[in-house]
Amino acid sequence: MKRDFIAIADYSPEEIQGLLDLAVELKKEWFAGGNKPILKGKALAMVFQKPSLRTRVSFEMAMEHLGGHAFYLGPQEIGLGKREAISDIARVLSGYVQGIMARVFAHEHILELARWADVPVINGLSDYNHPAQALADALTIYEHFGKVKGLKVAFIGDGNNVAVSLMHISTKLGANFAWAGPEGYEIPEQAIEQAREFAAESGASLQFTHDPHEAVKGADVIYTDTWVSMGEEAEAEKRKRVFPPYQVNAALVAEAKPEVIVMHCLPAHRGEEITDEVIDGPHSVVFQQAHNRLHAQKAILARLMGGI
């Protein structure tokens, strides 16, 4: 039976840890001279409704490193759900390729692709979550601290798709998760309910506050993201008035643990959610995190398409 990568919530803590260990192994292998061509003769269709730098390049290069082939299908080529029914697209692509990665606006589109496709479907981002990003985030934390369990991860800003997946992977792996953002921009309650279940199993704790200073107290990781995501441009001015107290700057970072690391999924709006001083400073692992998208993606592809 085929396996998809739609949400962190669909994977057990052991499966997530297995993906992290595989990513570490594939990364070491790459730097030791190259990866084995375990996906030779296999192709990945990359379906994009939204533009991307990291998601597109990391998946394309991951396939190349593993001996396979990836190709880009932009909004003009497909028009997901507009020019052609998603069920038809899924079934047509299933006859051509061995995997589909899609970056979409509506989470329902990913679910529908997975429902109708005969090949693994990977969520490259939806309006609800971003599991491929979360795996790279956990990989970066794991590499830096040698563990994830018992650490405190504080997300400062909008309770968006990145926050959902980060919260889920943190609580699955036993990290304490804190969120701070303005009223009206909380993480969806359904996602929080799931996180409570994961935390109960792993022994992690959850903290939700409107005070960023409270959230970063004792934090090992501070994470932020843009205040205005793609598709929210109409709210841009309002958001830029509401979010400034949640900027990750040197003063806020100083309130966390001395060895805290600062993360951002990029693209960053420097001077808004994060300052130059922080993103380019000694606590930042933002570019290591971006590079880890490649190795986390390899682990997903190797597991789903290579049967490893």
C-alpha positions as CSV (number, residue, x, y, z in Angstrom):
1,M,0.0,0.0,0.0
2,K,1.4,3.4,-0.9
3,R,2.3,5.9,1.8
4,D,1.9,9.7,1.5
5,F,3.6,12.6,3.3
6,I,0.7,14.9,4.0
7,A,1.1,15.8,7.7
8,I,3.4,15.2,10.6
9,A,0.3,14.1,12.5
10,D,0.1,11.0,10.2
11,Y,3.5,9.7,11.4
12,S,4.4,8.0,14.7
13,P,7.3,9.4,16.8
14,E,9.4,6.4,15.8
15,E,8.7,7.0,12.0
16,I,9.7,10.6,12.4
17,Q,12.9,9.7,14.2
18,G,13.5,7.2,11.5
19,L,13.2,9.9,8.8
20,L,15.6,12.1,10.8
21,D,18.2,9.3,11.1
22,L,17.9,8.6,7.4
23,A,18.3,12.3,6.6
24,V,21.5,12.4,8.7
25,E,22.8,9.3,7.0
26,L,22.0,10.6,3.5
27,K,23.6,13.9,4.3
28,K,26.8,12.3,5.5
29,E,26.8,10.0,2.4
30,W,26.5,13.0,0.1
31,F,29.4,14.9,1.7
32,A,31.5,11.7,1.6
33,G,31.3,11.5,-2.1
34,G,27.7,11.2,-3.2
35,N,24.4,9.4,-2.7
36,K,23.7,5.9,-4.1
37,P,21.3,6.2,-7.1
38,I,18.4,4.5,-5.3
39,L,15.8,6.4,-7.3
40,K,17.4,5.7,-10.8
41,G,14.7,5.5,-13.4
42,K,12.1,7.2,-11.1
43,A,10.4,10.6,-11.7
44,L,8.8,13.1,-9.4
45,A,6.1,15.5,-10.7
46,M,6.3,18.8,-8.8
47,V,3.0,20.6,-9.0
48,F,3.1,24.3,-8.0
49,Q,0.2,26.7,-7.3
50,K,2.6,29.0,-5.4
51,P,6.1,30.2,-6.3
52,S,9.0,28.8,-4.4
53,L,12.8,28.8,-4.0
54,R,13.6,26.2,-1.3
55,T,10.8,23.7,-2.0
56,R,11.4,23.6,-5.7
57,V,15.2,23.5,-5.6
58,S,15.5,21.1,-2.6
59,F,13.1,18.5,-4.1
60,E,14.7,18.8,-7.6
61,M,18.2,18.4,-6.3
62,A,17.2,15.7,-3.9
63,M,15.9,13.6,-6.8
64,E,19.0,14.3,-8.8
65,H,21.3,13.3,-5.9
66,L,19.4,10.1,-5.5
67,G,19.6,9.3,-9.3
68,G,16.0,10.2,-10.2
69,H,14.4,13.0,-12.2
70,A,12.1,15.8,-11.1
71,F,10.1,18.3,-13.3
72,Y,8.2,21.4,-12.5
73,L,4.6,21.9,-13.4
74,G,3.5,25.6,-12.8
75,P,0.1,27.1,-12.5
76,Q,0.0,27.7,-16.2
77,E,0.6,24.1,-17.1
78,I,-2.0,22.6,-14.9
79,G,-4.4,25.0,-13.2
80,L,-5.1,22.6,-10.4
81,G,-8.9,22.2,-9.9
82,K,-9.6,24.9,-12.5
83,R,-8.5,23.8,-15.9
84,E,-8.8,20.2,-14.9
85,A,-10.3,18.2,-12.0
86,I,-7.8,17.2,-9.3
87,S,-9.0,13.6,-9.5
88,D,-8.2,13.5,-13.2
89,I,-4.8,15.2,-12.7
90,A,-3.9,12.7,-10.0
91,R,-4.8,9.7,-12.1
92,V,-3.1,10.9,-15.2
93,L,0.2,11.7,-13.4
94,S,0.1,8.4,-11.6
95,G,0.6,6.7,-15.0
96,Y,3.7,8.8,-15.8
97,V,5.6,9.3,-12.5
98,Q,6.5,7.4,-9.3
99,G,5.7,10.4,-7.0
100,I,3.9,13.7,-6.8
101,M,4.9,16.7,-4.7
102,A,2.5,19.6,-4.6
103,R,2.6,23.1,-3.2
104,V,-0.9,24.4,-3.0
105,F,-3.1,27.1,-1.4
106,A,-6.0,24.9,-0.1
107,H,-5.1,21.8,2.0
108,E,-8.2,20.1,0.5
109,H,-6.3,20.0,-2.8
110,I,-3.5,18.0,-1.3
111,L,-5.9,15.6,0.3
112,E,-7.8,15.1,-3.0
113,L,-4.5,14.5,-4.9
114,A,-3.6,11.8,-2.3
115,R,-7.0,10.3,-2.5
116,W,-6.9,9.7,-6.3
117,A,-3.2,9.2,-7.0
118,D,-1.8,5.7,-7.2
119,V,1.7,7.0,-6.3
120,P,3.0,8.7,-3.1
121,V,1.9,12.3,-2.7
122,I,4.1,14.8,-0.7
123,N,2.8,18.0,0.8
124,G,5.2,20.8,-0.3
125,L,3.0,23.3,1.6
126,S,-0.7,24.0,2.1
127,D,-2.6,26.7,3.9
128,Y,-2.9,24.4,6.9
129,N,0.6,22.9,7.3
130,H,4.1,22.5,6.0
131,P,5.4,19.1,7.0
132,A,8.4,19.0,4.6
133,Q,9.7,22.2,6.3
134,A,9.1,20.8,9.8
135,L,11.2,17.7,9.1
136,A,14.1,20.0,8.0
137,D,13.5,22.1,11.2
138,A,13.7,19.0,13.4
139,L,16.8,17.8,11.6
140,T,18.5,21.2,12.2
141,I,17.6,21.1,15.9
142,Y,18.7,17.5,16.2
143,E,22.0,18.2,14.6
144,H,22.7,21.2,16.8
145,F,21.7,19.8,20.2
146,G,22.1,16.1,19.5
147,K,18.4,15.6,20.6
148,V,15.0,17.1,20.3
149,K,13.3,15.7,23.4
150,G,13.2,18.0,26.4
151,L,14.2,21.2,24.6
152,K,11.9,24.2,24.5
153,V,10.9,25.5,21.1
154,A,9.2,28.9,21.0
155,F,7.4,30.1,17.9
156,I,6.8,33.9,17.8
157,G,4.3,35.3,15.3
158,D,1.4,34.1,13.2
159,G,-0.2,30.8,14.1
160,N,0.2,29.7,10.5
161,N,0.9,26.5,8.5
162,V,4.6,26.5,9.6
163,A,3.6,26.9,13.2
164,V,1.2,23.9,13.0
165,S,3.8,21.5,11.6
166,L,6.5,22.8,14.0
167,M,4.2,22.3,17.0
168,H,3.3,18.8,15.8
169,I,6.8,17.6,15.2
170,S,8.0,19.2,18.5
171,T,5.3,17.4,20.6
172,K,5.7,14.1,18.7
173,L,9.4,14.1,19.5
174,G,9.0,15.3,23.1
175,A,10.1,19.0,22.8
176,N,8.1,21.6,24.8
177,F,6.4,24.0,22.5
178,A,5.5,27.6,23.2
179,W,3.6,30.0,20.9
180,A,3.2,33.7,21.2
181,G,1.3,36.0,18.8
182,P,-1.4,38.6,18.7
183,E,-5.0,37.9,19.5
184,G,-6.9,36.6,16.5
185,Y,-3.9,35.0,14.9
186,E,-3.7,31.8,17.0
187,I,-2.9,28.4,15.8
188,P,-6.1,26.5,14.7
189,E,-7.8,24.8,17.6
190,Q,-8.0,21.5,15.7
191,A,-4.2,21.4,15.4
192,I,-3.8,22.3,19.1
193,E,-6.1,19.4,20.1
194,Q,-3.9,17.0,18.1
195,A,-0.7,18.5,19.7
196,R,-2.2,18.0,23.2
197,E,-2.6,14.3,22.4
198,F,1.0,14.0,21.1
199,A,2.3,15.9,24.1
200,A,0.5,13.6,26.5
201,E,2.2,10.6,24.8
202,S,5.7,12.1,24.7
203,G,5.7,14.0,28.0
204,A,6.0,17.4,26.2
205,S,4.3,20.6,27.4
206,L,2.4,23.2,25.5
207,Q,2.2,27.0,26.2
208,F,0.1,29.6,24.4
209,T,0.4,33.2,25.3
210,H,0.2,36.7,23.8
211,D,3.4,37.7,25.5
212,P,6.6,37.0,23.5
213,H,8.8,37.6,26.5
214,E,7.0,34.8,28.4
215,A,7.3,32.4,25.4
216,V,11.0,32.8,25.0
217,K,11.9,32.4,28.7
218,G,14.1,29.3,28.9
219,A,13.8,28.7,25.1
220,D,16.5,26.6,23.3
221,V,15.0,27.5,20.0
222,I,13.3,30.7,18.8
223,Y,11.4,30.4,15.5
224,T,9.7,33.1,13.5
225,D,8.0,33.4,10.1
226,T,6.8,36.2,7.9
227,W,3.8,38.2,9.1
228,V,2.1,38.1,5.7
229,S,2.0,34.7,4.0
230,M,1.2,34.2,0.3
231,G,-2.5,34.6,-0.2
232,E,-2.9,37.1,2.7
233,E,-1.7,40.2,0.8
234,A,-5.1,41.9,1.4
235,E,-4.4,41.9,5.1
236,A,-0.8,43.1,4.8
237,E,-1.4,46.6,6.2
238,K,-3.4,45.4,9.2
239,R,-0.9,42.7,10.0
240,K,2.0,45.2,9.8
241,R,0.2,47.3,12.5
242,V,-0.5,44.3,14.8
243,F,2.7,42.2,14.7
244,P,5.6,44.6,15.5
245,P,5.6,43.7,19.3
246,Y,6.4,40.1,18.1
247,Q,9.6,41.0,16.2
248,V,12.5,38.7,16.9
249,N,15.3,41.1,17.7
250,A,18.5,41.1,19.9
251,A,16.6,42.2,23.0
252,L,14.1,39.3,22.7
253,V,16.8,36.7,21.9
254,A,18.7,37.8,25.1
255,E,15.7,36.7,27.2
256,A,16.1,33.1,26.1
257,K,18.9,30.7,27.0
258,P,22.4,31.9,26.2
259,E,22.9,29.0,23.7
260,V,19.5,29.6,22.0
261,I,19.3,29.1,18.2
262,V,17.1,31.3,16.0
263,M,15.3,29.8,13.1
264,H,13.2,31.1,10.2
265,C,11.8,29.1,7.3
266,L,12.4,31.9,4.8
267,P,11.7,34.1,2.8
268,A,12.4,36.6,5.6
269,H,11.2,40.2,5.6
270,R,14.2,41.7,7.3
271,G,13.3,44.5,9.6
272,E,9.8,43.2,10.1
273,E,9.5,39.8,11.9
274,I,13.3,39.5,12.3
275,T,16.2,42.0,12.4
276,D,19.4,41.8,10.3
277,E,21.4,41.7,13.6
278,V,19.6,38.4,14.6
279,I,19.3,36.6,11.2
280,D,23.0,37.3,10.5
281,G,24.1,36.9,14.1
282,P,25.8,34.2,16.1
283,H,22.5,32.6,17.3
284,S,21.1,32.1,13.7
285,V,21.0,28.7,12.1
286,V,18.6,30.0,9.4
287,F,20.9,29.0,6.4
288,Q,21.9,25.6,7.8
289,Q,18.1,25.1,8.2
290,A,17.5,26.1,4.6
291,H,20.2,23.7,3.4
292,N,18.7,20.9,5.5
293,R,15.6,21.1,3.3
294,L,17.6,19.2,0.7
295,H,18.6,16.4,3.1
296,A,15.2,16.1,4.8
297,Q,13.5,16.0,1.3
298,K,15.9,13.1,0.4
299,A,14.8,11.1,3.4
300,I,11.1,11.6,2.4
301,L,11.7,10.6,-1.2
302,A,13.9,7.6,-0.3
303,R,11.3,6.3,2.2
304,L,8.3,6.8,-0.1
305,M,9.7,6.2,-3.5
306,G,12.8,4.1,-2.8
307,G,11.3,1.8,-0.2
308,I,14.2,2.4,2.2
